[in-house]
Amino acid sequence: MTDKRVILVTGGTKGIGLAAAQLLAADPANFVVVNAHRALGADKTAELKQQFANDIDVVIGDVAKEEDAKRMVDEVVDRHGTIDGLVNNAGITQDKLLTRMGTDSFEAVLKTNLVGAFNMTKFAMKIMQKKRSGNIVNLSSIAGLHGNIGQANYSASKAGLIGLTKTTAQEGALRGIRCNAVAPGMVKSDMTAKLSDRNIEKWEKQIPLGRFGTPEDIADAIKFLMNNSYITGQVITLDGGLTI
Ligand SMILES: NC(=O)c1ccc[n+]([C@@H]2O[C@H](COP(=O)([O-])OP(=O)(O)OC[C@H]3O[C@@H](n4cnc5c(N)ncnc54)[C@H](O)[C@@H]3O)[C@@H](O)[C@H]2O)c1
């Protein structure tokens, strides 16, 4: 048990999720629990924990599975007494032009990115409602605001997250719960590592600030939203000016 603010970050073992978890964990007022999609083993768990300035905990599970989402929230509450913050960061891509995209691929991306966030929010919010406080940050994307060629599934999931964010904010406000989203543009991570050098150069030319974001750039905004007390239902775009 802890008297610190307990924050769960989904998909927090790498990329933006890891950077957000590290930044939040660096604040001694917070206790961070990282969700890993699959079991890590003792060595990998120790390796992960070494990347943090302070002690963290790890819960294993697939956010897309309702039973895993419930179990993970239960584990956080059983081990640490409560849940104060949730960062719905877990996400995947399966890019293809719409006419070539299988329904299975469309559904798989929706299931992880959107249903996963819904599952985690539902179970975390039940705890937050009882204590009449809580804070949720969802990882949307500029693809959810503007669409993106080859990402019918991903952009639909990220647009859906904006609706989920606004409804969560409206329903949560009555019980002191805030919910916001960040909408990053192009960020350096395994997700964008699949892009060819030519494609990366093309994007960089289009980004007014001339570079991809770093996971730390996005983590900074997540921390800001987690710490602020009067912003709710908002979507903050972080894209180096790409969508100006
Ligand atoms: N990288 C970008 O350019 C970019 C831009 C906009 C939004 N985002 C969003 O930011 C978030 C993090 O992306 P990233 O770039 O760090 O990607 P990443 O691939 O490095 O990390 C994704 C994380 O999600 C986890 N994950 C995937 N499916 C999961 C599941 N079913 N259950 C639990 N965990 C699962 C992975 O294990 C991984 O830790 C995603 O939601 C992504 O859509 C990324």
The ligand as a Tripos MOL2 file, in Angstrom:
@<TRIPOS>MOLECULE
LIG
   44    48     1     0     0
SMALL
NO_CHARGES

@<TRIPOS>ATOM
      1 N1          4.6890    6.8670  -32.6540 N.am      1 LIG1
      2 C1          3.8590    7.7370  -33.1770 C.2       1 LIG1
      3 O1          4.1830    8.4150  -34.1690 O.2       1 LIG1
      4 C2          2.4770    7.9440  -32.5890 C.ar      1 LIG1
      5 C3          1.7080    9.0080  -33.0770 C.ar      1 LIG1
      6 C4          0.4380    9.2150  -32.5370 C.ar      1 LIG1
      7 C5         -0.0460    8.3970  -31.5490 C.ar      1 LIG1
      8 N2          0.7210    7.3580  -31.0950 N.ar      1 LIG1
      9 C6          0.1360    6.4940  -30.0720 C.3       1 LIG1
     10 O2          0.9440    6.4620  -28.9260 O.3       1 LIG1
     11 C7          0.8070    5.2090  -28.2630 C.3       1 LIG1
     12 C8          2.1790    4.5940  -28.0170 C.3       1 LIG1
     13 O3          2.7760    4.3710  -29.2720 O.3       1 LIG1
     14 P1          4.3570    4.1720  -29.4870 P.3       1 LIG1
     15 O4          4.7300    5.0160  -30.6400 O.co2     1 LIG1
     16 O5          5.0780    4.2980  -28.2150 O.co2     1 LIG1
     17 O6          4.3550    2.6620  -30.0220 O.3       1 LIG1
     18 P2          5.1220    1.3450  -29.5260 P.3       1 LIG1
     19 O7          4.7880    0.3260  -30.5590 O.co2     1 LIG1
     20 O8          6.5370    1.6600  -29.2370 O.co2     1 LIG1
     21 O9          4.3970    0.9990  -28.1550 O.3       1 LIG1
     22 C9          3.1050    0.4840  -28.0840 C.3       1 LIG1
     23 C10         2.9350   -0.2060  -26.7520 C.3       1 LIG1
     24 O10         1.6050   -0.7410  -26.6610 O.3       1 LIG1
     25 C11         1.6900   -2.0690  -26.1880 C.3       1 LIG1
     26 N3          0.5130   -2.8370  -26.6000 N.ar      1 LIG1
     27 C12         0.0990   -3.1080  -27.8670 C.ar      1 LIG1
     28 N4         -1.0150   -3.8520  -27.8280 N.ar      1 LIG1
     29 C13        -1.3170   -4.0480  -26.5150 C.ar      1 LIG1
     30 C14        -2.3620   -4.7190  -25.8230 C.ar      1 LIG1
     31 N5         -3.3390   -5.3530  -26.4950 N.pl3     1 LIG1
     32 N6         -2.3680   -4.7200  -24.4670 N.ar      1 LIG1
     33 C15        -1.3870   -4.0730  -23.7700 C.ar      1 LIG1
     34 N7         -0.3680   -3.4190  -24.3800 N.ar      1 LIG1
     35 C16        -0.3410   -3.4060  -25.7260 C.ar      1 LIG1
     36 C17         2.9840   -2.6050  -26.7670 C.3       1 LIG1
     37 O11         3.4160   -3.7700  -26.0900 O.3       1 LIG1
     38 C18         3.8880   -1.4020  -26.5860 C.3       1 LIG1
     39 O12         4.4280   -1.3820  -25.2830 O.3       1 LIG1
     40 C19        -0.0900    4.3590  -29.1710 C.3       1 LIG1
     41 O13        -1.4160    4.4150  -28.7100 O.3       1 LIG1
     42 C20         0.0260    5.0510  -30.4970 C.3       1 LIG1
     43 O14        -1.0890    4.8130  -31.3280 O.3       1 LIG1
     44 C21         1.9680    7.1200  -31.5900 C.ar      1 LIG1
@<TRIPOS>BOND
     1     1     2 1
     2     2     3 2
     3     2     4 1
     4     4     5 ar
     5     4    44 ar
     6     5     6 ar
     7     6     7 ar
     8     7     8 ar
     9     8     9 1
    10     8    44 ar
    11     9    10 1
    12     9    42 1
    13    10    11 1
    14    11    12 1
    15    11    40 1
    16    12    13 1
    17    13    14 1
    18    14    15 2
    19    14    16 1
    20    14    17 1
    21    17    18 1
    22    18    19 2
    23    18    20 1
    24    18    21 1
    25    21    22 1
    26    22    23 1
    27    23    24 1
    28    23    38 1
    29    24    25 1
    30    25    26 1
    31    25    36 1
    32    26    27 ar
    33    26    35 ar
    34    27    28 ar
    35    28    29 ar
    36    29    30 ar
    37    29    35 ar
    38    30    31 1
    39    30    32 ar
    40    32    33 ar
    41    33    34 ar
    42    34    35 ar
    43    36    37 1
    44    36    38 1
    45    38    39 1
    46    40    41 1
    47    40    42 1
    48    42    43 1
@<TRIPOS>SUBSTRUCTURE
     1 LIG1         1 GROUP 0 **** ****
